[in-house]
């Protein structure tokens, strides 16, 4: 699969999110100078051929909700939980504390 320049940039940004932390689709979009492209960020992460090296599971919605995952939300929660991120009722517990700013 051939990735676009934008998709490669999204995956490179996601690769820099430390374990035990999360960021948002919008934060990555802003980092890339495309603040209105959060949906495009999500689409790029859905194509991630490098998981788990590129940890797309660490990207969530702006309100701390889990968001989508190409292997399903339950799998995303499981991986986040293994990294020490607590999830309750589909949302990240202590979201602001765990938020990774670029």
C-alpha positions as CSV (number, residue, x, y, z in Angstrom):
1,X,0.0,0.0,0.0
2,X,1.4,3.4,-1.0
3,X,0.9,6.1,1.6
4,X,0.5,9.8,0.8
5,X,2.9,12.4,2.2
6,X,0.2,13.4,4.7
7,X,-0.4,9.9,5.8
8,X,3.3,9.3,6.3
9,X,3.4,12.5,8.4
10,X,0.5,11.4,10.5
11,X,2.2,8.0,11.2
12,X,5.5,9.8,12.1
13,X,3.7,12.0,14.6
14,X,1.9,9.0,16.1
15,X,5.2,7.2,16.5
16,X,6.3,9.9,18.9
17,X,3.5,9.4,21.4
18,X,5.0,7.8,24.5
19,X,3.6,4.7,26.1
20,X,1.1,5.5,28.8
21,X,0.1,8.8,27.1
22,X,-2.6,9.7,24.6
23,X,-3.1,12.5,22.1
24,X,-6.0,13.5,19.8
25,X,-6.7,13.4,16.1
26,X,-7.0,17.2,16.3
27,X,-3.6,17.6,18.0
28,X,-1.9,15.7,15.2
29,X,-3.8,17.7,12.6
30,X,-2.7,21.0,14.3
31,X,0.9,19.7,14.5
32,X,0.8,19.1,10.7
33,X,-0.5,22.6,10.0
34,X,-4.0,21.2,9.0
35,X,-6.1,22.0,12.1
36,X,-9.4,21.1,10.3
37,X,-8.1,17.7,9.2
38,X,-8.8,15.5,12.3
39,X,-11.0,13.2,10.2
40,X,-8.2,12.8,7.7
41,X,-5.8,12.0,10.5
42,X,-8.2,9.2,11.7
43,X,-8.4,7.8,8.2
44,X,-4.6,7.8,7.9
45,X,-4.3,6.0,11.2
46,X,-6.8,3.4,10.1
47,X,-4.4,2.5,7.3
48,X,-1.4,2.1,9.6
49,X,0.6,-0.8,8.3
50,X,3.2,-0.4,11.0
51,X,1.1,-1.1,14.1
52,X,2.2,-1.5,16.9
53,X,5.5,0.2,16.1
54,X,3.4,3.2,15.2
55,X,1.1,3.3,18.1
56,X,-2.1,4.6,16.6
57,X,-4.0,3.2,19.6
58,X,-2.7,6.2,21.5
59,X,-4.8,8.7,19.5
60,X,-8.3,9.4,20.9
61,X,-11.1,11.9,20.4
62,X,-10.8,15.5,21.7
63,X,-13.1,14.8,24.7
64,X,-11.1,11.7,25.8
65,X,-13.5,9.1,24.2
66,X,-11.7,6.2,22.7
67,X,-12.6,6.7,19.1
68,X,-12.1,4.1,16.4
69,X,-9.5,1.4,15.8
70,X,-9.1,-0.9,12.9
71,X,-9.1,-4.0,15.2
72,X,-12.1,-2.7,17.2
73,X,-12.5,-0.5,20.2
74,X,-12.2,-3.4,22.7
75,X,-8.7,-4.2,21.3
76,X,-7.7,-0.5,21.6
77,X,-8.9,-0.4,25.2
78,X,-6.9,-3.6,25.9
79,X,-3.7,-2.2,24.5
80,X,-4.1,1.1,26.3
81,X,-4.8,-0.6,29.6
82,X,-1.6,-2.7,29.2
83,X,0.3,0.6,28.9
84,X,-1.3,1.9,32.1
85,X,-4.0,4.1,30.6
86,X,-7.2,3.6,32.5
87,X,-10.5,3.7,30.5
88,X,-13.9,3.9,32.1
89,X,-17.2,4.0,30.2
90,X,-15.3,4.5,26.9
91,X,-13.3,7.5,28.1
92,X,-9.7,8.0,29.2
93,X,-9.5,8.5,33.0
94,X,-7.3,11.5,33.8
95,X,-7.4,12.5,30.1
96,X,-5.8,16.0,30.6
97,X,-3.0,14.5,32.8
98,X,-2.2,11.9,30.2
99,X,-2.5,14.2,27.2
100,X,0.6,14.4,25.0
101,X,1.2,17.8,23.4
102,X,3.6,18.0,20.5
